[in-house]
């Protein structure tokens, strides 16, 4: 039973990472001509830039976006980022 739960959790982690990896971070030039579909935000205390990118990509994938562009980022004791999503 425990092996099944561990295997299922491991597979879910791999699948969620793969879904997040399919979404690309783009810049302003690359966003030209793409269809915007809204924004997402993420805030966390003690996060790293890689954690922020991973969380934004995961949220963008959950919303069905193919790419996102960071439009606001703040650092300090806590991190905050806002990104525009594109189809």
N, C-alpha and C positions, 0 to 999 in steps of 0.2 A: 504494500500500500504506500509506504513512504517513498519507495523508489519511483512509483508512478507519479506521485505529487512532485518530487524533485525533477523528474524528467519533463513533466508538463510545464513547470515553472521555467526551466531552462529553455524549452522550445518557445515559450511565450516571450522570453527576453530576447532571443535571437530574432523572432518575427517582428517585435516592436522596434528593434534596432534597424532591421532591414527596411522597414517602412519609413523610418525617419531618414535613413541614408538616401532614399530615392528622391527626396525633396532637396533642391539645390538652393543655396544662398546666391543671390545675384546682386549686381550693382545697378545704379541708375540707368546707365547706358543699355544694359542687358534687359531692363524692364520695359524699354521703349517698344511699343507695339503689342505688349502682352495685356491680357484682360485682367484688371484688378478685381479681387473678390472679397475684400475686407481686410481687417487688421487683427492681430493677436498681440498679447503682451505676456511678459513673464517677469516675475520678481522673486528674488531669493536672497537670503542672508548667507554670506560665506561661500558663494558660488564662484566658479572659475569661468573664463571665457568659453572654454570647450563645453562646459555644462550648459551654458546659456545657448550656444549654437545647437546642441543636441536637443534641448527642451523646445526651442523654437521650431526646429525641423520636425520634431514629433507632433507638436501642436498643428503645424501646417499640414502634415500628412493626414492627421485626424480630420481636418477640415476639407481634405480633398485637393489641396493645392499642389502644383508641380514645382513651385519655387516661391521664395520669399525674399524681401529686401528689408534690411534693418533701417528704420527711419528715425529711431531714437535709442540711445544707449547711455546709461549712467552707471558709474562705478563708485565705490567707496566702501563703507561697512556692509552695504547691501548692493545688489545688482538689479537693474531694471532694463528691459529692452522691449521695444515695440517694433513690429514688422508688418509690412504690407504683403498680403498674399496675392499670388497670381495663378491663373489656370494654365 
